[in-house]
Amino acid sequence: MEDWNARQYVKFEDERTRPPRDLLAQVPHERPRRVVDLGCGPGNSTELLLKRFPHAEVTGLDSSPNMLKLARERLPQCRFVEAEIAHWTPDAQTDVVFANAVFQWVPNHEAELHRLLTALPEGGVLAVQMPDNTAEPSHVLQREVADSWPWPKDAAVPPSGRGGLPSPEAYYDLLKPIASHLDIWHSVYNHVMANAQGIVEWFKGSSLQPILSALDAPGREKFLAVYGEKLARAYKPRFDGKVLLRFPRLFIVAVK
Ligand SMILES: C[S@@+](CC[C@H](N)C(=O)[O-])C[C@H]1O[C@@H](n2cnc3c(N)ncnc32)[C@H](O)[C@@H]1O
């Protein structure tokens, strides 16, 4: 995918950092030797790992130079590497692989999860969180606008959104045969946004990136305006004018 708009992503850092906090609270390892934050982004999730595991060697890995630049500025004491998850394998000292909000972007991610858990040492933990929100109006409307967009005939069709995630049962059947302990759950967050435009701003930093990067500046503006109008009809203001962005997320904690 295109490089991430890192500054846009950190606009909602408090809200975006709540799921990695909730995921980390369930990681059953007290003294890991090495910890790797896959898809570390601007370092918000890496910072949580450094605090929880002060004695571990913590590495952040991401494919985006923009994100890594912010992460290095934020945590100069930490090691960051630019790499694709599909090209990375944990070494024998890596006890925790943490991946918050990244595997939804990784092609064939189920096979990658299986490969990474297999590679961990006994007792090693793979902790993953992915948005499970493709049926929410925020995503349905992104697809709706992209699918009706007047893309030129010869243009490479931009992806109009991720597909939905497999069921918890499918992850159970995939990972339990190689896990001594497996915990899978959903949490639904209701993020308070100033208004529907806030939802546009939120997704400009994440799922809209592939679509927006296929458009020129006027096209982007137009796309966001059409999407914003649809959102304003779908997300009604509460008594104080704010709107609630309903956001289901899937969590997996697997111990080898
Ligand atoms: C939504 S951000 C998550 C950032 C952070 N982990 C957090 O908890 O907020 C997803 C990150 O995954 C990175 N990413 C996406 N696909 C990747 C891949 N195949 N390999 C490595 N990083 C990837 C993106 O560059 C982006 O920084």
The ligand as an ORCA input file, in Angstrom:
! r2SCAN-3c Opt
* xyz 0 1
  C      -2.833      1.575     11.710
  S      -1.099      1.737     11.867
  C      -0.815      1.057     13.502
  C       0.216      1.822     14.298
  C       0.416      1.380     15.719
  N       0.804     -0.021     15.816
  C      -0.779      1.612     16.619
  O      -1.005      0.779     17.486
  O      -1.448      2.643     16.516
  C      -0.562      0.438     10.801
  C       0.908      0.472     10.490
  O       1.246     -0.740      9.828
  C       2.186     -0.471      8.812
  N       2.110     -1.551      7.815
  C       1.074     -1.832      6.985
  N       1.345     -2.926      6.256
  C       2.577     -3.351      6.652
  C       3.418     -4.448      6.267
  N       3.018     -5.322      5.323
  N       4.620     -4.601      6.859
  C       5.024     -3.716      7.815
  N       4.273     -2.666      8.233
  C       3.067     -2.482      7.651
  C       1.776      0.889      8.277
  O       2.859      1.518      7.645
  C       1.320      1.608      9.547
  O       2.362      2.329     10.143
*
